Amino acid sequence: MPQLQLQTVVAELRGKVVELGCDLHGCRVLQRMVETCEGDVLDPVLDEVLDNAEALCESQNGNFVVQFVWLFERRRKDRASLMSLFESRLAHLSCNKYGSNVVERAFTYACHFGLCGAWHVEVRFWG
């Protein structure tokens, strides 16, 4: 897609990323954009995803968008921001049907991304 058209699409998405990410077809549009867009044109969309990552993680379709942002790290701060969310909300997300998929994907690929020792999570068991 030409850069000018892509900028127009991104401008139209502002403020609608959560709604789109939670939609069956909209989440695929966002995933495809994360996969294929080059440069910083996608920054406003990524910022909105990160600002609403917890809500998207808990969504049937939105969790896939967060997983794609994790896997296709467009900006160094994206994965760090998500790791911070996972660390602070690990128990909550792990108990959520869709959030647990995101946490599982993050743990699965953490070593691949050189983040094995980066997790600072304290696990407690209740008895």
ABEGO torsion letter per residue (X at the ends): XBAAAAAAAAAAABGAAAAAAABAAAAAAAAAAAAABBEAAAAAAAAAAAAAAAAAAABAAAAAAAAAAAAABABAAAAAAAAAAAAAAAAAAAABAAAAAAAAAAAAAAAAAGAAAABBBBBBBBX
